[in-house]
Amino acid sequence: MDRSALADFLRRRRELLRPEDVGLGSGARRRTPGLRREEVAALAGMSVDYYTRLEQQRGPQPSEQMVAAIARALRCSLDERDHLFHLTGHTAPVRLHRADHVDPAILRVLDRLEDTPAIVVSHLGETLVENRLARALLGGSVDLPGNERYQAWRWFVSGTEQVKYAPEQHGRLGRVVVASLRAAVGLAGPNDRRATELVAELQRRSPAFREIWDQHEVATRWSDNKTIVQPELGRITVDCQVLHTDDQAQALLLFTAPPGSEDAQKLELLGVVGTQQFDSDRVAR
């Protein structure tokens, strides 16, 4: 049980909620943001003293039933609930069966996306498969060694991922990368050695990662809007749609743009650019 991180997470979640979010009514103006401790305790069906001790790093380990009650009281998302179980030393209800072997159904979809950049990533952000247009848009990452295969590593340690995106989006995208990784760690559970080792190494190597990690933001990506800086074609703004497998062990990311737009035309040109790049690579070798 990580008492310090648990206390920090509980306090931050409590301060984000408004009384009307939990059906309490706003009432008189409050001097501090969020819910009061006694309100959270009442919603969770526990004593105020017990909840207060948890926020003050003095409480005993709560039972799994109590953790679930606190998660409901704080209106945690499923990702945040799993994270809360992890902080209290419990294994969250299983939602994920990890597999590095790419799901055949995902591969069948990828095989049909000849005109759309697409990649398949693991729950930890490791690139497993990428099609030709994705390599032209983002550069290849499947063949990278070791930790370079993980997006969080490329973003916070080697820095090779940040240069692919517009500078004004770096702050937001960095937080998205960390929040997604936190959700994945919660899904994988404490017995996922690869997840534990990756986070520990990121914390050791990157102060920027540590700072964002300590904010306890947790979220699974379903869609996003990004501006990619492609070396030959310049800035391309795309919608990124994320399709997860049932167990959320893997995800298919598709990059599209509105039909007829300048960005869509640039995506069409990727087919030519990519072919030229690959031909040049073969000649160089």
C-alpha positions as CSV (number, residue, x, y, z in Angstrom):
1,M,0.0,0.0,0.0
2,D,1.4,3.3,-1.1
3,R,0.1,5.7,1.7
4,S,1.6,8.8,0.3
5,A,0.4,8.4,-3.3
6,L,-3.0,7.2,-2.0
7,A,-3.5,10.3,0.1
8,D,-2.5,12.5,-2.7
9,F,-4.8,10.8,-5.2
10,L,-7.8,11.0,-2.8
11,R,-7.3,14.7,-2.1
12,R,-6.9,15.6,-5.7
13,R,-10.0,13.6,-6.7
14,R,-12.0,15.1,-3.9
15,E,-11.0,18.7,-4.8
16,L,-12.1,18.2,-8.4
17,L,-15.7,17.3,-7.5
18,R,-18.5,19.8,-6.9
19,P,-21.4,19.1,-4.6
20,E,-23.8,19.1,-7.5
21,D,-21.7,16.4,-9.2
22,V,-22.8,14.0,-6.4
23,G,-26.3,15.3,-5.9
24,L,-25.6,17.4,-2.8
25,G,-26.6,20.8,-4.0
26,S,-24.1,23.8,-4.0
27,G,-25.5,25.5,-0.8
28,A,-23.4,28.3,0.7
29,R,-20.2,29.5,-1.0
30,R,-17.2,27.4,0.1
31,R,-13.8,28.6,1.0
32,T,-12.0,25.6,-0.5
33,P,-12.7,23.8,-3.8
34,G,-14.3,20.4,-4.0
35,L,-16.1,18.2,-1.6
36,R,-15.5,18.1,2.2
37,R,-14.0,15.0,3.7
38,E,-17.2,14.3,5.7
39,E,-19.2,14.4,2.4
40,V,-16.9,11.8,0.8
41,A,-17.1,9.6,3.9
42,A,-20.9,9.8,3.9
43,L,-21.1,8.9,0.2
44,A,-18.7,5.9,0.8
45,G,-20.6,4.7,3.9
46,M,-17.5,5.0,6.2
47,S,-16.6,7.1,9.2
48,V,-15.1,10.6,8.7
49,D,-12.2,9.6,11.0
50,Y,-11.3,6.6,8.9
51,Y,-11.4,8.6,5.6
52,T,-9.4,11.5,7.2
53,R,-6.7,9.1,8.3
54,L,-6.4,7.8,4.7
55,E,-5.8,11.4,3.4
56,Q,-3.3,12.0,6.2
57,Q,-1.3,8.8,5.4
58,R,-2.2,7.3,8.8
59,G,-5.0,4.8,7.9
60,P,-4.8,1.0,7.7
61,Q,-5.2,-0.8,4.4
62,P,-8.9,-0.5,3.4
63,S,-10.7,-3.7,2.2
64,E,-11.5,-4.2,-1.5
65,Q,-15.1,-3.5,-0.7
66,M,-14.1,-0.2,0.9
67,V,-11.9,0.8,-2.0
68,A,-14.8,0.2,-4.4
69,A,-17.0,2.3,-2.2
70,I,-14.5,5.2,-2.2
71,A,-14.1,4.9,-6.0
72,R,-17.9,5.3,-6.3
73,A,-18.0,8.2,-3.9
74,L,-15.3,10.0,-5.8
75,R,-17.0,9.3,-9.1
76,C,-13.8,7.6,-10.4
77,S,-13.7,6.4,-14.0
78,L,-13.0,2.7,-14.5
79,D,-9.3,3.6,-15.1
80,E,-9.2,5.7,-12.0
81,R,-10.9,2.9,-10.0
82,D,-8.2,0.4,-11.1
83,H,-5.5,2.9,-10.1
84,L,-7.1,3.3,-6.7
85,F,-7.0,-0.5,-6.2
86,H,-3.3,-0.5,-7.1
87,L,-2.5,2.3,-4.6
88,T,-4.2,0.4,-1.8
89,G,-2.2,-2.7,-2.5
90,H,-5.1,-4.7,-4.0
91,T,-5.5,-6.3,-7.4
92,A,-8.2,-4.5,-9.4
93,P,-11.0,-6.6,-11.0
94,V,-9.4,-8.2,-14.0
95,R,-10.1,-6.4,-17.3
96,L,-7.0,-7.2,-19.2
97,H,-5.3,-10.4,-20.5
98,R,-2.0,-9.1,-21.8
99,A,-0.7,-10.6,-25.1
100,D,2.1,-9.4,-27.3
101,H,0.8,-11.6,-30.2
102,V,-1.3,-9.3,-32.3
103,D,-5.0,-10.1,-32.3
104,P,-5.9,-11.7,-35.6
105,A,-9.1,-9.7,-35.9
106,I,-7.1,-6.5,-35.5
107,L,-4.6,-7.6,-38.2
108,R,-7.5,-8.3,-40.6
109,V,-8.7,-4.8,-40.2
110,L,-5.2,-3.4,-40.6
111,D,-4.7,-5.4,-43.8
112,R,-7.6,-3.6,-45.4
113,L,-6.4,-0.1,-44.6
114,E,-4.3,0.5,-47.7
115,D,-5.2,4.2,-47.9
116,T,-5.2,5.0,-44.2
117,P,-2.2,5.3,-41.9
118,A,-2.7,2.8,-39.0
119,I,-0.6,1.2,-36.2
120,V,-1.3,-1.4,-33.6
121,V,0.1,-0.8,-30.1
122,S,0.1,-2.7,-26.8
123,H,-1.6,-1.5,-23.7
124,L,1.8,0.0,-22.7
125,G,2.2,1.9,-25.9
126,E,4.6,-0.5,-27.6
127,T,4.3,-0.4,-31.4
128,L,3.5,-4.0,-32.5
129,V,2.5,-3.5,-36.2
130,E,2.4,-0.5,-38.6
131,N,1.3,-0.2,-42.2
132,R,3.3,1.5,-45.0
133,L,1.5,4.9,-44.7
134,A,2.0,5.0,-40.9
135,R,5.7,4.6,-41.5
136,A,5.6,7.4,-44.0
137,L,3.6,9.7,-41.6
138,L,5.4,9.0,-38.3
139,G,8.5,7.1,-39.1
140,G,8.9,3.4,-38.3
141,S,9.1,2.3,-34.7
142,V,8.4,-1.5,-34.9
143,D,12.1,-2.3,-35.5
144,L,13.4,0.0,-32.8
145,P,15.4,-1.7,-30.0
146,G,14.4,-2.2,-26.4
147,N,12.5,0.7,-24.7
148,E,12.6,2.8,-27.9
149,R,9.6,0.7,-29.0
150,Y,7.5,2.4,-26.3
151,Q,5.9,5.8,-27.0
152,A,6.4,7.1,-23.5
153,W,10.2,6.4,-23.7
154,R,10.5,8.1,-27.1
155,W,8.6,11.1,-25.7
156,F,10.3,11.6,-22.4
157,V,13.7,10.0,-22.6
158,S,15.1,9.9,-26.2
159,G,12.9,12.8,-27.4
160,T,12.4,11.3,-30.8
161,E,8.6,11.3,-30.5
162,Q,8.1,15.0,-29.7
163,V,9.7,16.2,-32.9
164,K,6.9,14.5,-34.9
165,Y,4.3,16.8,-33.5
166,A,3.6,20.5,-33.5
167,P,5.4,22.3,-30.6
168,E,2.2,23.9,-29.3
169,Q,0.7,20.4,-28.6
170,H,3.6,19.0,-26.7
171,G,2.3,19.9,-23.2
172,R,-1.1,18.3,-23.8
173,L,0.2,15.2,-25.7
174,G,2.8,14.6,-23.0
175,R,0.0,14.4,-20.4
176,V,-2.1,12.2,-22.6
177,V,0.9,9.7,-23.0
178,V,1.3,9.6,-19.2
179,A,-2.4,9.3,-18.4
180,S,-2.7,6.4,-20.9
181,L,0.3,4.6,-19.4
182,R,-1.2,5.0,-15.9
183,A,-4.4,3.5,-17.1
184,A,-2.5,0.6,-18.6
185,V,-0.5,0.0,-15.4
186,G,-3.8,-0.2,-13.5
187,L,-5.3,-2.6,-16.0
188,A,-2.2,-4.8,-16.0
189,G,-2.0,-5.1,-12.2
190,P,1.0,-5.3,-9.9
191,N,2.2,-8.6,-11.3
192,D,3.0,-7.1,-14.8
193,R,6.8,-6.9,-14.4
194,R,7.3,-5.2,-17.8
195,A,4.9,-2.4,-16.8
196,T,6.5,-1.9,-13.4
197,E,10.0,-1.9,-14.8
198,L,9.1,0.6,-17.6
199,V,7.5,3.1,-15.2
200,A,10.4,2.8,-12.8
201,E,13.0,3.5,-15.5
202,L,11.0,6.4,-16.9
203,Q,10.8,7.9,-13.4
204,R,14.5,7.5,-13.0
205,R,15.5,8.9,-16.4
206,S,13.0,11.8,-16.9
207,P,12.1,14.5,-14.4
208,A,9.4,15.7,-16.8
209,F,7.8,12.2,-16.7
210,R,8.0,12.2,-12.9
211,E,6.3,15.5,-12.6
212,I,3.3,14.5,-14.8
213,W,3.1,11.0,-13.2
214,D,2.7,12.5,-9.8
215,Q,-0.4,14.3,-11.0
216,H,-2.3,11.0,-11.0
217,E,-4.1,11.7,-14.2
218,V,-5.6,8.4,-15.6
219,A,-7.4,8.0,-18.9
220,T,-7.8,5.5,-21.7
221,R,-7.5,7.1,-25.2
222,W,-10.5,6.7,-27.5
223,S,-9.9,9.6,-29.9
224,D,-7.7,12.6,-30.3
225,N,-6.7,15.4,-32.7
226,K,-3.1,15.9,-33.5
227,T,-0.9,18.0,-35.8
228,I,1.9,15.9,-37.1
229,V,5.0,17.5,-38.7
230,Q,6.0,15.3,-41.6
231,P,9.5,15.9,-43.1
232,E,8.4,16.2,-46.7
233,L,4.8,17.4,-46.5
234,G,4.9,19.7,-43.4
235,R,2.1,20.0,-40.9
236,I,-0.8,17.6,-41.2
237,T,-3.7,17.8,-38.8
238,V,-5.4,14.4,-38.3
239,D,-8.1,12.8,-36.2
240,C,-6.8,9.8,-34.4
241,Q,-9.4,7.1,-33.7
242,V,-8.5,4.3,-31.3
243,L,-10.2,0.9,-31.5
244,H,-9.5,-1.4,-28.5
245,T,-9.7,-5.2,-28.4
246,D,-12.2,-6.5,-26.0
247,D,-9.6,-7.1,-23.2
248,Q,-7.9,-3.7,-24.0
249,A,-4.6,-5.5,-24.4
250,Q,-4.1,-3.9,-27.8
251,A,-5.4,-1.0,-29.8
252,L,-5.6,0.0,-33.4
253,L,-4.9,3.7,-34.1
254,L,-6.2,5.2,-37.4
255,F,-5.2,8.6,-38.7
256,T,-7.7,10.4,-40.9
257,A,-8.7,13.9,-42.1
258,P,-11.9,15.4,-43.4
259,P,-12.5,14.4,-47.1
260,G,-11.5,17.1,-49.5
261,S,-9.4,19.0,-47.0
262,E,-5.8,20.0,-47.5
263,D,-4.8,17.6,-44.8
264,A,-6.6,14.7,-46.6
265,Q,-4.8,15.6,-49.8
266,K,-1.5,15.4,-47.9
267,L,-2.4,12.0,-46.5
268,E,-3.1,10.8,-50.0
269,L,0.4,12.0,-51.0
270,L,1.9,9.9,-48.3
271,G,1.6,6.9,-50.6
272,V,4.0,8.5,-53.1
273,V,6.3,9.9,-50.4
274,G,6.5,6.6,-48.6
275,T,7.3,4.7,-51.8
276,Q,10.1,7.1,-52.5
277,Q,11.5,6.9,-49.0
278,F,11.5,3.1,-49.0
279,D,13.2,2.9,-52.5
280,S,15.9,5.3,-51.2
281,D,16.4,3.2,-48.2
282,R,16.9,0.1,-50.3
283,V,19.4,1.9,-52.6
284,A,21.3,3.2,-49.5
285,R,21.6,-0.3,-48.1
